[in-house]
Amino acid sequence: MQELLTSVDSDAIIDYALSTLRIVLEYVGTVAFAISGAVAASRRRMDLVGAVVLAGLVAVGGGTLRDLLLRQDVFWIENPTLVLVAIATALVIAPLARRRDLDALARHRIVEASDALGLAIFVVIGTGLALDLGASPAAAMIVGVANGVGGGILRDLFAAQVPEVFWNGQLYATAALGGALVYWALWALGLPPEVIFWMPLLVILALRGLSLTLGWGVPTVAVVEKRDRQTEDHA
């Protein structure tokens, strides 16, 4: 009886710790994505309103898409705390552009690191939530990827450019899909919750890191113009 009680208490503690960790990381991911949104606005020479809008889009856009796909109440409607966090982040980051501090952020790859962290966090959260709600493995992975990359796509569209995830050849959506696949595989094997949570997160961060530092990526599809072909033929 004592062993059973201890087991139940231990499981309850682990579940509580993981749920608390998810909440904490959701805030961390929101701040990380909001940084990338505010920086994108500064690079496009937007005003403070534009910076706030882009930061909010990238911070909660993926989660909004996730909830719509899962037919759940959109999370920030009842509790707009994460939206306020994104706005506060934008108000802090945007003025840095006026002091040319964005060069320092770029030099130390703060933006890329923040974006990778936000991607990893929200892919894991989205995939886990979808599986908990009974989604099929394929659907859960799609939701997880959408949760991770949806905000960035909205950011780029509102910044009047082709979403970077579609053309830069880096491991971004691919890294997100890899992490979602690892999450499902570990979940299907019935491994401990902490392993299921941390392993795919680390996989995504590792893939993004390798892409940024070593140039790992996916093949790009380029249309060769007629004059380019003629040049190649005469070469």
C-alpha positions as CSV (number, residue, x, y, z in Angstrom):
1,M,0.0,0.0,0.0
2,Q,2.8,2.4,0.9
3,E,4.6,1.6,-2.3
4,L,1.4,2.3,-4.3
5,L,0.9,5.6,-2.5
6,T,4.5,6.6,-3.1
7,S,4.2,5.7,-6.8
8,V,1.0,7.8,-7.1
9,D,2.6,10.7,-5.3
10,S,5.7,10.5,-7.5
11,D,3.6,10.4,-10.7
12,A,1.5,13.4,-9.5
13,I,4.7,15.3,-8.7
14,I,6.1,14.6,-12.1
15,D,2.9,15.6,-13.9
16,Y,2.7,18.8,-11.8
17,A,6.3,19.7,-12.5
18,L,5.9,19.1,-16.3
19,S,2.8,21.2,-16.5
20,T,4.5,24.0,-14.6
21,L,7.5,23.7,-16.9
22,R,5.3,23.9,-20.0
23,I,3.8,27.1,-18.7
24,V,7.2,28.6,-17.9
25,L,8.5,27.6,-21.3
26,E,5.5,29.0,-23.0
27,Y,6.4,32.4,-21.6
28,V,10.0,31.9,-22.6
29,G,9.0,30.9,-26.1
30,T,6.6,33.9,-26.4
31,V,9.5,36.3,-25.4
32,A,11.8,34.5,-27.8
33,F,9.4,34.8,-30.8
34,A,8.5,38.4,-29.9
35,I,12.1,39.4,-30.1
36,S,12.3,38.0,-33.7
37,G,9.1,39.8,-34.6
38,A,10.3,43.2,-33.2
39,V,13.7,42.8,-34.9
40,A,12.0,42.0,-38.3
41,A,9.9,45.1,-37.9
42,S,13.0,47.2,-37.2
43,R,14.7,45.8,-40.3
44,R,11.7,46.7,-42.4
45,R,11.8,50.3,-41.0
46,M,8.4,50.0,-39.4
47,D,7.2,52.2,-36.6
48,L,6.5,51.2,-33.0
49,V,3.0,50.0,-33.9
50,G,4.3,47.7,-36.6
51,A,6.9,46.3,-34.2
52,V,4.2,45.5,-31.6
53,V,1.9,43.9,-34.3
54,L,4.7,41.7,-35.7
55,A,5.9,40.7,-32.3
56,G,2.4,39.7,-31.3
57,L,1.8,37.8,-34.5
58,V,4.9,35.7,-34.3
59,A,4.4,35.1,-30.5
60,V,0.8,33.9,-30.6
61,G,0.2,33.2,-34.2
62,G,1.3,29.6,-34.1
63,G,-0.7,28.9,-30.9
64,T,-3.7,30.4,-32.5
65,L,-3.4,28.2,-35.5
66,R,-2.9,25.2,-33.3
67,D,-6.1,25.9,-31.3
68,L,-8.1,26.4,-34.5
69,L,-6.9,23.2,-35.9
70,L,-7.7,21.3,-32.7
71,R,-11.1,23.1,-32.4
72,Q,-10.2,24.5,-29.0
73,D,-10.8,27.9,-27.6
74,V,-8.0,30.2,-28.7
75,F,-5.8,30.4,-25.7
76,W,-5.3,34.2,-25.5
77,I,-9.0,35.1,-25.8
78,E,-9.7,34.2,-22.1
79,N,-6.1,34.9,-20.9
80,P,-4.3,37.6,-22.9
81,T,-1.2,37.5,-20.7
82,L,1.0,36.1,-23.4
83,V,-0.1,38.8,-25.8
84,L,0.8,41.4,-23.2
85,V,4.2,39.8,-22.7
86,A,4.8,40.0,-26.5
87,I,3.8,43.6,-26.5
88,A,6.1,44.4,-23.6
89,T,9.0,42.6,-25.3
90,A,8.4,44.6,-28.5
91,L,8.4,47.9,-26.6
92,V,11.8,46.9,-25.1
93,I,13.5,45.6,-28.2
94,A,12.2,48.0,-30.9
95,P,14.0,51.1,-29.5
96,L,17.3,49.3,-29.6
97,A,17.3,49.8,-33.4
98,R,17.5,53.5,-32.9
99,R,20.8,53.0,-31.0
100,R,22.1,50.6,-33.6
101,D,22.2,47.8,-31.1
102,L,20.6,45.4,-33.6
103,D,24.1,44.9,-35.0
104,A,25.2,43.5,-31.7
105,L,22.2,41.2,-31.5
106,A,23.0,40.0,-35.0
107,R,26.7,39.6,-34.3
108,H,26.0,37.3,-31.3
109,R,23.1,35.6,-33.1
110,I,20.7,36.5,-30.4
111,V,17.8,36.6,-32.8
112,E,18.5,33.2,-34.4
113,A,19.0,31.6,-30.9
114,S,15.7,33.1,-29.7
115,D,13.9,32.0,-32.7
116,A,15.3,28.4,-32.4
117,L,14.3,28.3,-28.8
118,G,10.7,29.5,-29.5
119,L,10.4,27.0,-32.4
120,A,11.5,24.0,-30.2
121,I,9.2,25.0,-27.3
122,F,6.1,25.4,-29.3
123,V,6.6,22.4,-31.5
124,V,6.8,20.2,-28.4
125,I,3.8,21.9,-26.7
126,G,1.7,21.7,-29.9
127,T,2.5,18.0,-30.6
128,G,1.9,17.0,-27.0
129,L,-1.4,18.9,-26.8
130,A,-2.7,17.3,-30.0
131,L,-1.8,13.8,-28.8
132,D,-3.4,14.4,-25.5
133,L,-6.6,15.4,-27.3
134,G,-6.6,12.2,-29.3
135,A,-5.3,13.4,-32.6
136,S,-3.7,10.8,-34.9
137,P,0.1,10.7,-35.1
138,A,0.2,12.5,-38.5
139,A,-2.3,15.1,-37.4
140,A,-0.4,15.7,-34.1
141,M,2.9,16.3,-36.0
142,I,1.2,18.7,-38.4
143,V,-0.3,20.6,-35.5
144,G,3.1,20.7,-33.7
145,V,4.9,22.0,-36.8
146,A,2.1,24.6,-37.4
147,N,2.4,25.7,-33.8
148,G,6.2,26.2,-34.3
149,V,6.3,27.8,-37.7
150,G,2.9,29.5,-38.0
151,G,3.9,32.7,-36.2
152,G,7.0,33.2,-38.3
153,I,5.0,32.7,-41.5
154,L,2.5,35.4,-40.4
155,R,5.4,37.7,-39.4
156,D,6.9,37.5,-42.9
157,L,3.6,37.9,-44.7
158,F,2.8,41.0,-42.8
159,A,6.4,42.3,-43.4
160,A,5.6,41.9,-47.2
161,Q,8.1,39.2,-47.9
162,V,8.0,35.5,-48.9
163,P,8.0,33.5,-45.6
164,E,11.6,32.6,-44.9
165,V,10.7,29.1,-44.0
166,F,9.9,28.4,-47.6
167,W,13.0,29.6,-49.4
168,N,16.2,29.9,-47.2
169,G,17.0,26.1,-47.4
170,Q,17.8,25.9,-43.7
171,L,16.6,23.2,-41.4
172,Y,13.6,25.0,-39.9
173,A,10.3,23.4,-40.8
174,T,12.3,20.2,-41.3
175,A,13.8,20.5,-37.8
176,A,10.3,21.1,-36.4
177,L,9.0,18.0,-38.2
178,G,11.9,16.0,-36.9
179,G,11.2,17.1,-33.3
180,A,7.5,16.3,-33.7
181,L,8.3,12.8,-35.1
182,V,10.7,12.1,-32.2
183,Y,8.0,13.3,-29.7
184,W,5.4,10.9,-31.2
185,A,7.9,8.0,-31.3
186,L,8.8,8.4,-27.6
187,W,5.2,8.8,-26.7
188,A,4.2,5.7,-28.6
189,L,7.0,3.7,-26.8
190,G,5.5,4.8,-23.5
191,L,8.7,6.4,-22.2
192,P,8.7,8.6,-19.1
193,P,7.0,12.0,-19.6
194,E,10.2,14.0,-18.9
195,V,12.1,12.1,-21.7
196,I,9.2,12.6,-24.1
197,F,9.3,16.3,-23.3
198,W,13.0,17.1,-23.4
199,M,14.3,14.8,-26.1
200,P,12.4,16.3,-29.1
201,L,13.2,19.8,-27.8
202,L,16.9,19.1,-27.8
203,V,16.6,17.5,-31.2
204,I,15.1,20.6,-32.7
205,L,17.7,22.9,-31.1
206,A,20.5,20.6,-32.3
207,L,19.2,20.6,-35.9
208,R,18.8,24.3,-35.9
209,G,22.2,24.8,-34.5
210,L,23.8,22.6,-37.1
211,S,21.9,24.4,-39.8
212,L,23.1,27.8,-38.6
213,T,26.7,26.9,-37.8
214,L,27.5,24.2,-40.4
215,G,25.1,25.2,-43.2
216,W,23.1,22.0,-43.0
217,G,19.9,22.4,-45.0
218,V,17.5,21.0,-47.6
219,P,17.8,21.3,-51.4
220,T,16.4,24.4,-53.0
221,V,14.4,24.4,-56.2
222,A,15.5,27.2,-58.6
223,V,14.1,28.1,-62.0
224,V,16.9,28.7,-64.4
225,E,16.1,31.6,-66.7
226,K,16.7,31.3,-70.5
227,R,19.6,33.7,-70.5
228,D,21.2,31.8,-67.6
229,R,21.0,28.6,-69.6
230,Q,22.6,30.3,-72.6
231,T,25.4,31.5,-70.5
232,E,25.9,28.0,-69.1
233,D,25.9,26.5,-72.7
234,H,28.6,28.9,-73.8
235,A,30.7,28.4,-70.7
